[in-house]
Amino acid sequence: MEQSPPQSDFQIRFRKTMAELEKCGVAALTDLYDLAAPRALRYALTLLRNQHDAEEALQATFVKVASSMALFVQADSPWAYFMQIVRHEAYNILRKQKRQMSLEFAPEIAEESDFNYDDVEQQQSIEQALQRLPAEQAEVVILKIWEELTFQEIGLVLNQSPNTIASRYRYALSKLEQSLQTTFEDFYFDDARS
């Protein structure tokens, strides 16, 4: 018998909030939104690279949650399942955009996020480095580091094997390390020259 992976504090709170939602109905949706929206928005923004589109994906996700609460509560990993819905809704938006027009959209960085960095320039460097990663690697990093999902749970979200997820994660970290090292060397050497 396979054991479930250990859950983070956030995942435990998410599961409790989902149970409360099932008991109280849509009235408890605000609590779920308050808990999950900042993290889910960050993930949608990683996929869509546009604040408005990410908010639209998030709204569609919450509509699905409200209409099928029992499915979420019964899921082995409700947070992973929730993130899978966010991903699905984000890709629906991308497909719709491709059908409507073939214009390229510019990447945007969220004006507000729940990242807590002391140095704004450091935050911007990290966000830019994430944007330079291939999308499939960037979403693995977001899901692993910020959403604290296991490779197995990320595999559920992305419908990929945990080994594939682990490989993408290793490649992404290597690229991030190179990118950020170059960025910070340039930053500090420029300061030293000034």
N, C-alpha and C positions, 0 to 999 in steps of 0.2 A: 504494500500500500504506500503510495507516494504522499509525503507530507506537504502541506502548504508552506510556502516560503514565509519567513517571519514578516510581520507587518510593522511599518513605521508608525509613530504616534499620529501622524496625519491620516494614514490609512485607517487606523482604528477610529479616529474621530469621524472620518468620512462614512465608515460603515454604520456607526451609531446614528449619524445624522440621516442616513438613508433609512434606517429602521424607524426613526422618528417620523420621517416623511411618509412612510407606509402607514403608520398608525394615525397620524394627524391629517394626512392628505396634503393637498396643495397649499394649505395654510403654512406648512413648515418649509415650503420651497425657499423662502427668504433665507433661512438658516443655511440651507445647502448652498445657495448662491454665495452668501457671505464667505463660506468656507472654501468653496471650490473655484469660484470665478477667477481670482487673480492668477492661480496656477494654470488653469485651463486656458485662460486668455494668453498667457505667456507661450504655451505650447502652440496654440492656434496661430499666434503671431510668428512663431518660428517657421511654421509651414506656409503661411500666406504672405508674410512680410508686408502686411498692410493692416493698420489698426482697425479701420472700418470693416474690412472683410473678416478679420479675426473676431470682432464683436458679433458679427452676423452668424458666424459658425457657432459661437458660444450660445447665442440666443436659440438657434435651432437645436442645439444639444439639450438645453433646458426644457424645450418644448417636448422633446422625445422622453426625457426623464419624467416629466409630469404626466405624460400619457401612458407610460409603462413602468411605473414604480416597482412593481413586484419583480420584474426581471432583474432590476439592479440589486435589490435586496437579496435575492437568491443567488446571485453570482458569487463564485469563489473569490474573485478579486474585483469587488465593485469599482474601485478606483481605476484599475486597468481597463475595465469594461467601459467606464465613463470616458476615459481618455481615447479609447477606440472609437467611441461615438464622436468625440471632438474631431478626431482625425478624419473620420468618414464625412462629416459635415464640411470640414475644410476642403477636402478633395471634391465634394459636390460643388462648392463655390468655384474652385479652379476649373472644373469641367464646364460649368455654366459660362464662365468668363471666356474660355477658349471658343465656345460656340458663338458667343455674342460678338467677339472681336479678337483680333490677333495683335492688339497693342501690348507692348511690354509694360509692366508696372514696376515702379521704382520701389526698392526695399525701404521700409520705414522702421524706425526703432520706436518702441513704445515710449510715450512721454512719461507715463507713470508705470512703474513696475514695483514688485515687492522685493527686488534685489536691494541689498543693503551694503553699499560700498562706500568707503570713506572718500575715495578719489573718483571724481566724475570722469576724468580722463581714462582711468583704469577701467571703469565700467563700460565706457564707449569702446575702448580697445577690445574688450572681451566680446561685446555684442557684435562688433564689426568682424572679429575673427570667426565667430559663429556663423555670420552671414556668408562668409567666404567658403565655408564647408559645403560639400554637396548636401542637399536637403536630407537625404536618408541618414547621413552621419550626424547632422545637427539635431535631428529629432531624437536620435538615440541618446545623445549627450544630455539633452533637456530632460528626457524621460528618466535617465539613470541618475543624474546628479541632482536636479532640482525636484523631480517628482519621486525620487527614491524608489523606483521600481526595480525589481530584479530583472536579469536577462530573460528569465522565463516569462515574467509578466509583460515585459516589452515585446517579447515574441507574440504574446496574445494580442497586444494592441496593433502590432504591425503585420500580423499573420506571417511571421518568419520564424525560422528555427533559432533557439537561443545561441547556437554557435555562430550563426550569421550575425546576430545582434552583437555578440561579443567581439567579433572581427571588426565590425563597423565602429564600435566604441574604441577599440585600440587604435585603428587608423585615425579616427577623429582626434583622439587625445594627442597622438603624435603630431598631426597637422596643427592643432591648437598650440602645442608647445613650441613648435618652430615659428609659427606666426607671431605668437605673443613675445617670444624671446627676441625676435627681430624688432618688433614694435617697441618693446621696452628698452632695448639697446639703443635704438635710434633716439628715443625720448631722452634717455639719460645722457647720451653722448652729446646731443644738441644742447642740453642744459649745461653740460660741462664746458662746451665751447663758448657759450654766451658770456 
